[in-house]
Amino acid sequence: MRLAKHKLYPALFVVLAVTLPAVAQQADSEEEGRLRFRFVGPKVGNRIASVTGIPGDPSTYYAGAASGGVWKSTDGGNRFVPVFDKQPAAAIGALAVAPSDPSVVWAGTGEAWVIRDSDVMGNGIYKSTDAGKTWANVGLQETGRVGRIIVHPTNPDIVFVCALGRATGPQPERGVFRTTDGGQHWERVLFTNENVG
């Protein structure tokens, strides 16, 4: 009887070696089917130029449209609502949420992607301190196109802005700008010349 058990173990090993990979492959196929990309909007926001979210909050997102303002979702992208419609600029090039205070949201206007001959200019940087309910223009009105905003990880008043400027000609108001007081004052900390965006 003892000898029969030992002969059974190799047979059991062969069965497991054949069936386990097949079961694992089936589980992988089922999982892969659930992880497909899907459109989450905003449906009327046109081309999205910038997206940002809140670290640790998988439900809240802001989307900046190239010519359709800022949109916000609080349900993981199932529904977006416009939160920037009262502002005079519609082209959004960059968005950022302060990591240390998610109620502070920064928006840079002007389409930064130069994909056609038109110059879709903005009118500077906007800041919201109430999670997008209200906005205030906090400067850099002449920069034209903002391509990136980076907020300090622990201080929402320290912000870097990368401004492309006018894409169709020379402009002195371009480069990298920094504020240390929440947008009250800006200092240009990187500038090559008026011909380099």
C-alpha positions in Angstrom: 0.0 0.0 0.0 2.8 2.3 0.8 4.4 1.7 -2.6 1.2 2.6 -4.4 1.0 6.0 -2.7 4.5 6.8 -3.9 3.5 5.9 -7.5 0.5 8.1 -7.2 2.5 11.3 -6.3 4.3 11.6 -9.6 1.0 11.2 -11.5 -0.7 13.9 -9.3 2.3 16.2 -10.0 1.8 15.7 -13.8 -1.9 16.5 -13.5 -1.2 19.6 -11.5 1.6 20.7 -13.8 -0.8 20.5 -16.8 -4.0 22.0 -15.2 -2.6 24.8 -13.1 -1.1 26.9 -16.0 -4.4 26.5 -17.9 -6.4 27.7 -14.9 -4.0 30.6 -14.3 -4.2 31.6 -18.0 -8.0 31.6 -17.9 -7.9 33.8 -14.7 -5.4 36.2 -16.5 -7.7 36.4 -19.5 -10.7 37.3 -17.3 -8.7 39.9 -15.5 -7.3 41.4 -18.7 -10.9 41.8 -20.0 -11.7 43.9 -17.0 -8.7 46.3 -17.5 -9.5 47.8 -20.8 -9.5 51.5 -21.4 -12.8 53.3 -21.6 -13.9 56.8 -22.4 -14.8 58.7 -19.3 -15.3 62.2 -20.7 -15.9 65.0 -20.5 -18.1 64.5 -23.6 -18.4 68.1 -24.6 -15.0 69.4 -23.4 -13.2 68.8 -26.7 -9.5 67.9 -26.8 -8.1 67.5 -23.3 -4.7 69.1 -22.8 -4.1 68.5 -19.1 -5.4 66.1 -16.4 -4.7 66.1 -12.7 -6.1 64.3 -9.7 -5.8 64.3 -5.9 -3.2 61.9 -4.5 -5.0 59.3 -2.4 -8.5 60.2 -3.8 -9.3 57.9 -6.8 -12.6 59.8 -7.4 -11.7 63.4 -8.0 -10.2 64.6 -11.3 -9.8 67.9 -13.1 -9.5 68.0 -16.9 -8.4 71.0 -18.9 -9.6 71.3 -22.4 -7.6 72.9 -25.2 -10.5 75.4 -25.8 -13.2 74.3 -23.4 -12.2 75.3 -19.9 -11.8 73.2 -16.8 -14.0 70.2 -16.0 -14.2 68.3 -12.7 -15.3 64.8 -11.7 -16.0 63.6 -8.2 -17.1 60.1 -9.2 -14.1 58.6 -10.8 -14.7 60.1 -14.3 -18.3 58.9 -14.8 -19.6 62.5 -14.8 -17.7 65.8 -15.4 -19.1 69.3 -14.8 -17.6 72.5 -16.1 -16.1 74.7 -13.3 -14.3 77.4 -15.4 -17.1 78.8 -17.6 -17.2 82.3 -15.9 -13.6 83.0 -16.8 -12.6 85.0 -19.9 -10.1 82.3 -21.1 -11.2 78.9 -22.4 -7.9 77.4 -23.5 -6.3 75.4 -20.7 -2.7 74.2 -21.1 -1.9 73.0 -17.6 -3.5 72.0 -14.3 -2.1 71.2 -10.9 -3.6 70.3 -7.5 -1.5 71.2 -4.4 -0.4 67.9 -2.9 -0.6 69.3 0.6 -4.0 71.0 0.2 -6.3 69.5 -2.4 -8.6 72.5 -2.3 -5.9 74.6 -4.0 -6.1 74.1 -7.8 -3.9 76.0 -10.3 -4.8 76.4 -14.0 -2.6 77.7 -16.7 -4.3 79.2 -19.8 -3.3 79.0 -23.4 -3.0 75.9 -25.4 0.6 74.6 -25.0 0.4 72.0 -27.8 1.3 73.7 -31.0 -0.5 71.4 -33.5 -1.7 74.0 -36.0 -0.9 77.5 -37.2 -3.4 79.2 -35.0 -2.1 80.8 -31.8 -4.6 79.9 -29.0 -3.4 82.3 -26.3 -4.5 82.5 -22.7 -4.4 85.2 -20.2 -2.2 83.9 -17.4 -2.5 81.7 -14.3 -5.7 81.1 -12.3 -6.0 79.8 -8.8 -8.9 78.2 -6.9 -8.8 77.8 -3.1 -12.1 76.1 -2.9 -11.6 73.0 -5.1 -12.7 74.7 -8.3 -15.8 76.6 -7.2 -14.3 80.0 -7.7 -11.2 81.2 -9.6 -8.9 84.3 -9.5 -6.4 85.3 -12.1 -3.1 85.6 -10.2 -0.8 86.9 -12.9 1.5 86.1 -15.8 -1.2 87.5 -18.2 1.3 88.1 -21.0 2.8 84.6 -21.0 0.3 83.4 -23.5 0.7 79.6 -23.3 1.3 77.7 -20.1 2.6 74.2 -20.6 3.3 72.9 -17.1 2.6 73.8 -13.4 4.4 72.2 -10.5 3.3 72.8 -6.9 5.7 72.3 -4.0 4.8 69.0 -2.2 4.3 70.6 1.2 3.7 74.3 0.5 0.8 75.2 -1.8 2.1 78.8 -2.1 5.3 77.7 -3.9 4.6 77.1 -7.5 6.7 76.8 -10.7 5.1 77.7 -14.1 6.6 76.8 -17.5 5.4 79.3 -20.0 5.8 78.8 -23.8 4.7 82.2 -24.8 3.6 83.1 -28.3 4.5 80.2 -30.6 4.4 82.3 -33.8 7.1 84.9 -32.9 9.5 86.4 -30.4 8.2 87.2 -27.0 10.0 88.3 -23.8 7.3 87.0 -21.4 8.2 83.3 -21.5 10.4 80.9 -19.5 10.0 79.4 -16.1 8.4 81.5 -13.3 8.2 80.9 -9.6 6.0 82.3 -6.9 6.6 81.8 -3.2 3.5 83.7 -2.0 0.6 81.9 -3.7 0.7 84.0 -6.9 0.9 87.5 -5.5 4.4 88.0 -7.0 6.2 86.1 -9.7 9.9 85.8 -10.5 11.3 84.5 -13.8 13.9 82.0 -12.7 14.8 80.6 -16.2 14.9 82.5 -19.5 17.1 81.9 -22.5 15.9 84.6 -24.9 12.7 85.9 -26.6 13.0 83.3 -29.3 13.1 80.2 -27.1 9.9 79.0 -25.6 
